[in-house]
Amino acid sequence: MLRQPEPLPLNLTPGLEYIYYDAANGSMKLHPTPATWSEARLKCFDEGAELASPENAALLATMSRVLLTSRQPLLHVFTGINDLYSKGFFTSLKGIPLKKMAATWAPREPDNVNHFGNCLIMQRSGPLLDSKCDDMYPYICYKRQPPSQVEFCGTTDTAQRAAPGQQVRRHVPLHLLQETATQPAESLRDYGYRYVSPARVYFGNCLITQRSGPLLDSKCDDIYPYISYKRQPPSQLSLCGTTDTEYVYDKLTKTCHKIHSQFVSWQVAYATCATEGGHLAIVNSEYEAKTLARLIKSEWIWAHIGFSYWRKDLWVTVHGETLAEAGYEAWAPGEPNDWNEERCGSLAADVNTLVDIDCLDHARPFICEISNSM
């Protein structure tokens, strides 16, 4: 069968009508000209934005405001919410499940007429309806406000920056610590701080506490009673947000992964991870690629992970990031080859690299991911 030609790119002219909304913590632009859901998604992407979804009450109210104040009487717009990855599991382009959003269904929805209601539209007042993705509606593009320095690093010190996909080390205050023989400077530097000697010589290098709580400095050679303390190890629930002990926590990535050994399609794998409160694993670094590859048995070769095809040379994670934005885009030799329209992603364990795979017909093991921030 002849392959359909790749659709021509949409108009790449950047939009100039984005309006910033404080409540949404970002800018929105209404596209009144109807388009299919796929066209709308790519148009927003080409403008450096995303197809807007009512992920929380603020975004829902802002999207409704955009429609209600439009000069044109628009009744519905496409949202980014869809279940194209797996039937019945509606999420935004950022991977947020519909059940966690503020939006609600319109009366008698979803009706899923002819079983093709894979994309959701929103009424002016906020309720959602299902729709065919090939139908044509206006749409709203949304540019999120970039995270601030404080959100990234917990400090306004701009010398400490976070690169895309980079984990930021936590720095603990050392206001009460002094360098002693039992607290070598090397361990202090491990926290990212440099010890500076005081202007005068003091011997109150250790602190004692009174019964009521206030602190006093003391010589470390003085003799006092003391209290021993055993910290409770972090629980599985606090580390991974789940009681499923098959999820393994990684200290460097701050995420938990679980390998599923049963061979299923990519779409079934997506649904399974969603049911467990997670998502198909997203690779954010070479370290994480190697870590996940070690979970895959050599005889399995590949395992499904969370990315898919949007258009030629554009592969995107299940959270709406390009592979480059996510932090890892190393393909296996000859990949992606798009053989027989392979539009979903897997990880090759033998070379720690990415491969494309059929979303329905190729059964493989898969890796789910849960993080505490989900």
N, C-alpha and C positions, 0 to 999 in steps of 0.2 A: 504494500500500500504506500502511495506517495505521501511523504511528510508534508505537512502544511508549512508554507514559508513563515519565517519568523516575523511577527508584526513589527512594523516600523516604529521607532521610538516616538513618543508623544512630543508635543511642543516643549522644548527645554528652556524657554524663556522664563527666568525667575519671576515669581509673583511679586507685585509691588503693593498689593492691597492687604497685607497682613496687619492686623490690629492687635495690639497687646491688651490682654485682660488680666488684671491682678489676681482675680479669683481663680483663674485657670493656670496661673503661673506660666504663661506662655502666650503665643500669638496665634490667631486664627484667620483663615481666609475662606470665604464662601465662594464656591464655584457654582454659579447658577445653571451653567450649561450641562445637561444630563450626560452621563457617561456610564459604562458598565462598571461593576465593582473593581475588576482588574485594572481597567483604564484609570479609575479614580485612585487606586492604590499607587500605581506607578507615577501618575501625575504629581501626587503629593511627594513621593520619594524624590522625583527630579527637582522639586522645589526645596529640597532639604527639610521636608516635613513628613508627617504621617497622616493617614486617613483617620480622622478624629473618631474617638469612641467615648461614650459617657462612663469612663472608668470609675469616677467618684461623683459625689454630689456637686462639687464645684464645676467639674467639666460638663456634667449634665445640664446644670443651670446656664452655663455660658453658651453651650451649643444651642439650647432653646432660645436664649437671648439673641444670638446671631440670626436665627430664623425669624423670630418675632419682629425684629427691627429691620429686616431686609426690605428693600424697596419693591422687590418682587414677591408676590404671595406664594411662597414655596410651602407645600404641605409636608413633604418628606425629604430626607436626605439619606444617602448611604452612610453607614458607620463602618468602622474597621472590624466590627464583630463578625465572625464567621465560624463555620465548623468544617472548613474544607480539609483540614488535617485529619479529622476523624468525626464521623457523623454523630451529631448530638452533643459534642463537646465544644460549645461556643466560647471563644476567647477573643480578646482584642489583639491587635497586631503586636502588642508588648507581652502577650501571653497571659493576661489577667483573665481568669474565668468569669463568665457572665454572672455566676451566682455570687461573686464578690463585688459586683458593681451596684451602683445606686439605682440604675434604670430598671424598669419593670415592663412586663409584657402588656400590650394593648388587650382589651377584651377579646376573647375567643382566639387569642394567639398563644403559641405558634400553630398555624393551621397546616403548614407544610404541604401545600397544594401540590399534588403530583410528585411529592417527595423531592422537590428541588429547592426547598427554602434554605439554602446554605449561607446566605448573606442577610444581615439584618439592616433594616432601615428604621429611622426614627421620625416620629411625628413632631410637629412644631412644639407641642407641649411636653414632649419627652418620652411617651410610651414607645415600645419597640414592636416591630412586625417582621416576620420572616419574608424573604423575597428571593427570587432567582438571581444569581449573580450576573446573569446576562441581561437582566432588565436594566433600564437606564434611569438614573436619578441624579439630581444635584448632589453635591457633597461638600464637606468642610475639611480643609487641611489644617493641621495643628503643629506648631513648632514649640516644643517644650523649652522652657527656660533652662539653660545649662546649669548644672549643679554649682553652687558657690564653693569658694575655697574652704569655708567652714564645714559645709556638708561633706566635702571630699576628705579633708584632713583633720577636722575638729580644731582648726586654728586659723587665725588670720595671717599667720606668717607665710608669705608667698614664696619663701625659699623652699618650702616643703610642698611639692606638687605631686599629683597623681596622674600618671599616663593612662590612656585608655586600656582597660582590662587589667591594670596593675593594682595589686593589693597594697593598701597603705598601712605601714606599721604603726601600732598604737604607741604613743609616747606617754610615760607616766611621770607626774611631777615628782621631783626629788627635793622638795623644799626642806624636808626634815632629815635627809640622809647626809652623812658626812663620810669621807673616805677614811677607813680604818684598816687595821691589819686583817680583820675578818670580812671586810667589804672592799675587795681590791677594785682599783679604778677600771680594770677591764670590764667588770660586770656592769658598772655604771655606763660605760660607753656603749654597751650592748643595747641600752635603752635610747641611744642617740644623744646623750648629754655629755658634756665635758666638765670635769670637776675643776673648780676654781678655788684656790686656797683663800681663806679670809685674810683681811689686812693685818689682823693681830692673831697671836697664837692663843688658842683656847683649848681646854681639855674636856669640855662638856660635849664629848662626841657621841654619847648615847643618851637616849631619852627614857625617862621614867614617867609613869602616869599615877596620879593620885586616885584615891578611891572614887572620888566624884567625877573624874575624867580629865581635868587639866594636866598639861604636860610640863615637865621640867627637864632641863639638861643635866647631865651627870657625867662624871668620869667613868669610863668603861671598866676601870679596875675597882670601882666601888662594888659593894655586895648588897644585893636586894633579892627578895623573893621574885618569882617569875611564873608565868602561865604558859603551858604548852598548848598548841592549837593544831588539830588535824583538820585540814580542809576536806569537805565533801567533794569527791570527784564529780565533774559535770555529768548529768544524766543524759541518756540518749535523747530524751525529750528536749532538754535545754540546748543540746548541740545541734540536733537535726530537725526539731519540730515534729518528731514522730516517734512512736514507741516501737516501730519496726526495726528490730535489731540487725536486719540484713543491710541497712544503710550504714556505710562506713564513713566516718568523719575524717576529713583531711585538714590538718592545721594550717597549711600554707594557703590553700584555696578558700578556706572557711566554708566549704560545701560538703555535702554528704552524697555518696553515690551507691547505687545498688545494681548489681548485674542480674539480669533475668536470663536464665539458661534456655528457656523454651524458645523454639524457632517460630516467629510470627512475622507478619507483614509490618512495614513501617507504620501504617495507620493504626493497626492494633496496638503496637508498641506505644504510640503517642497516647492512645486512650487509656492504656494500663497505667502509665506514669501519672496522667491527670487524675485517675481514680485514686491513686495513692497520695495525692496532694502535692505532686511534683511535676516534673516535665522531662522530656528526653534531654539527656545531658548536652550541655553547651561547652565546647572547648575554648578556654580563654587564654591558653598559653601552651608552649611546648612542654613544660613540666606537666600540665594537666593532661595533655595528649598521651604522654608516656605513662602517667598514672592510670588512666583509663585503659590503655592498651594492656597493661599488666593484669587487668581484671578479665580480659578476654582469653579463653583457652586457645592454644595454638591450632587445634583442629577446627575451631569455629571460623578462624581467619578474620571475619568482619563482625561488627555489631552496630545496630542502628543507633544514631545519635540525632540531636535536634537541629537540623537545618534542612532547607529545601530550596528549590529553584523558583525564581520569580520571573526572570527573562534571561536572554543570552548574557553570559558573563556576570550575572547577578544572583548570588546565592545568599540566603538570609536565614538567620537563626529563628527558632520558634518564639523568640522575644523581640523580633523585628530589627535586629542589628545585622549589618553586613558581616561577613566573616572577618574582614579587616577590623571593623569596629569591635567585634567580640574579642579579637586578640590572637586568632590563629587561622591561617588560610593556606596551610601546606598541603597540597594535593599529591596523591600518589602519581608516579609516572604514567602519562597517558590519560590522566583524569583531569576534569570530568569529560567523559566521552559521550555522554547522553545517548548511549546505545539503546535503541528501542524506547526512547523518551524516558530515561531514568531521571526522575525529578526529586528524589529524596536523598538524604545523606547518611553515610555510615563511616565508621572508623576502621582502618585496616591495622590490625594488631601487629603484624609483622614489621611494618615500616612506620608506625605511629602517624599515619597521614590519612587524608580524607579521600573518600570515593563516592561516586554517585550510584544510586541503586533505584530499582523500580519501587514505587510506593505501595503497590498491591501484591505483586507476584513473587517478590524475593523475600523469603522467610529467613530471618536471622535472629540471634539473641539481641538483647538491647540493654542500654544502660539508662537508668533514671537518675535524676538529680533533685535534691531538696536543699535549700539553704534556709537559714534562720530568718532571713529577711522576707521570705515569701508570705 
